[in-house]
Amino acid sequence: MRVAIVGAGNIATPYAERIAAADGLELVGVTDVQPGRAEALAATFGGRAYASLDEVLADGAVDVVVNLTLPSAHTDVTRAALEAGKHVHTEKPVALRYDDAHALAALADERGLRLSCAPATLLGEAQQTAWKHVRDGSLGKVRAVYAEANWGRLERWHPSPEGLYLAGPLVDVGIYPLTILTAMFGPVRRVSAYATTIQPERVRKDGVAFTLETPDLWVAALEFDDVVARLTATFWIPAGKQRGIEFHGEDAALWMPTWAEFDSRLLRTTNGEDYEPVPYLREPYHGIDWSRPLVDLAESLEAGRPQRMGAWHAAHVVEVLNGADTARREGGAVEITSTFDPPLPLEWAT
């Protein structure tokens, strides 16, 4: 499957590295609006540096566009790629507004194309192992989940974090556990939320000051059909002992200290004090394999099945994020109306 990257920012390097290493994937090129970035990535990982998005879309050698642009550009780039007849894998979120996300999913279906959507950490060994324990009932009936997305102050490491701050921590990092939980437990039915700004004035590493427009601390309550979840996301508090996802069942609890890395530890407890390690279903990849959703996309096209990181699932997640924003501004709980076909576990995890 021949892949072109659109957007050569921070996340493009780990994507390109894994695409170049994966069987069945070929990086044919990259483009970026900032001069020099596409050339640098192509020189390191192969392929050509396209002059523009239009040039990418006109190239018949490109099967899939990987959309790594800023969240505010996701909708326009993905729509253009689909209209040009290209399959797409987009970074999260698929769109900032549910209406746009719904329209993109519908466009992909109408054109007979695939729209694969990040985050895809659900495909990791730790996440698939945790999901199997939930499915098989080894914890008893899971009735409550705690999820923490504490990401710290981005300006301490990111050279230009303003775009991520504008999206906010719920959209940028809370979306990771939210996607995992909706895959495991199905659609969210209602969401309520609280948000505030702990530190509105920030300073970049180069000394440039900026002011936050989006709250930097969120707490959302998610109501599924028979599970409730609390999701916290912040761009101020760093990752600490309160992190990852805790699945609380009638008989035991399972703690996955990070929802991102495929080799996160898994710890089980029956009393909340004594924890024992849970073995993985198979040897895990160390860190995050950014190519895994693309490999799944390629295999799904060959097998004629849906890809696991589906567009309707991603659109539902965006409706939940929008609902949380409405709830924190207006108060009360917001009904979520969209639904999706849940993804299947990976074959080795069944």
Stockholm file with secondary structure:
# STOCKHOLM 1.0

chainA/1-350         MRVAIVGAGNIATPYAERIAAADGLELVGVTDVQPGRAEALAATFGGRAYASLDEVLADGAVDVVVNLTLPSAHTDVTRAALEAGKHVHTEKPVALRYDDAHALAALADERGLRLSCAPATLLGEAQQTAWKHVRDGSLGKVRAVYAEANWGRLERWHPSPEGLYLAGPLVDVGIYPLTILTAMFGPVRRVSAYATTIQPERVRKDGVAFTLETPDLWVAALEFDDVVARLTATFWIPAGKQRGIEFHGEDAALWMPTWAEFDSRLLRTTNGEDYEPVPYLREPYHGIDWSRPLVDLAESLEAGRPQRMGAWHAAHVVEVLNGADTARREGGAVEITSTFDPPLPLEWAT
#=GR chainA/1-350 SS CEEEEECCSTTHHHHHHHHHHSTTCEEEEEECSSTTHHHHHHHHHCSEECSSHHHHHHCTTCCEEEECSCHHHHHHHHHHHHHTTCEEEECSCSCSSHHHHHHHHHHHHHHTCCEEESCCGGGSHHHHHHHHHHHHTTTSSEEEEEEEEECCCGGGTCSSTHHHHHHCHIIIIIHHHHHHHHHHHCCCCEEEEEEECSCCEEECTTSCEEECSSCSEEEEEEECSSCEEEEEEESSSCCCSSCEEEEEESSCEEEESCSSCTTCCCEEESSSSCEEECCCSSCCCSSCCTTHHHHHHHHHHHHTCCCSSCHHHHHHHHHHHHHHHHHHHHCSCEECCCCCCCCCCCGGGC
#=GC SS_cons         CEEEEECCSTTHHHHHHHHHHSTTCEEEEEECSSTTHHHHHHHHHCSEECSSHHHHHHCTTCCEEEECSCHHHHHHHHHHHHHTTCEEEECSCSCSSHHHHHHHHHHHHHHTCCEEESCCGGGSHHHHHHHHHHHHTTTSSEEEEEEEEECCCGGGTCSSTHHHHHHCHIIIIIHHHHHHHHHHHCCCCEEEEEEECSCCEEECTTSCEEECSSCSEEEEEEECSSCEEEEEEESSSCCCSSCEEEEEESSCEEEESCSSCTTCCCEEESSSSCEEECCCSSCCCSSCCTTHHHHHHHHHHHHTCCCSSCHHHHHHHHHHHHHHHHHHHHCSCEECCCCCCCCCCCGGGC
//
